[in-house]
Amino acid sequence: MCKVQFFGTDPSLTEVRGLVCKAEHQRDALCALARHFSENDNSWDVFKWSGVRSDAIDQLPHDKLRTERLLPDYIVDLPDRWQDLQSTLSNNTRKSIRKGYEFLERDGHRLALRVTESPNVDDETLHRFFRLHQARSSAADMRQHRDNFHTAQSRRFLDDVIGAMGSRGQVRIFELEVNGEVVASRIAFGLGQDIYLYFSGFEPSWKKYGAMTTLVVEIIKWAIERGFSTLNLSTGKDQSKLRWLPTEIVLHDIVQSTESVRSQLVARSELWRRGALKVLA
């Protein structure tokens, strides 16, 4: 069996898989790649196209395609001032943001944003992120989140990514300090005028103060002040992203097979395998 797919088949660590190119170039890149593999369809059985934007699907062959997954991604266009974005938010969201700051001040807590920019990301900062990510995942009274970095391999992966991207000045680790103690952390990647929010973590005991919401607010303010034009809230649909009234971009995972009997059997086995995995999960 020969299955062709993009790099990034780890569970959740690579959030967006697919062609590495600018969004405006994806149609042309997909067209060229699809043409190449169509001309050489005797060398593969199944091709898994990942991260295909809705406006680029028509570049793929129309036959023998099956949509495997739709993955929403959420992007916020940043204005010149935080107040301009804040004014567009719902009353409930504005109230939630205000209460977070007010409760901290009421209880006499001092708030500060700490930003570690590459290449100055040290082991201590990364270890704090791992600890807070794990703490959030193990919280019993909150919506369950998976600890994506519970294995040594996954931690080494992130360490390598931060090292590689950090050497190009593309990594930021944002930390929310309360009374000098880091209570929330989020990793972000800056690419040109875009900033992408990756995984996060926080100390569950600070949930009542809305620690993660406050951290995102501080990140948005920081990004606006430094001239970033878009904030990518990452993939997956949940209320914590929708509250910012983002633009939804749907990314498609599509499986392509050929006319051969072998290819059809492989495609059917993939369907069975994914169904079995869902049952086990």
PyMOL commands that set and color helices and strands:
alter all, ss='L'
color gray80, all
select helices_A, chain A and resi 23-39+41-43+54-59+82-86+91-106+123-137+152-166+204-209+211-225+239-242+261-280
alter helices_A, ss='H'
color red, helices_A
select strands_A, chain A and resi 3-5+46-53+65-77+111-117+171-178+181-191+194-202+230-235+247-257
alter strands_A, ss='S'
color yellow, strands_A
deselect
rebuild
show_as cartoon
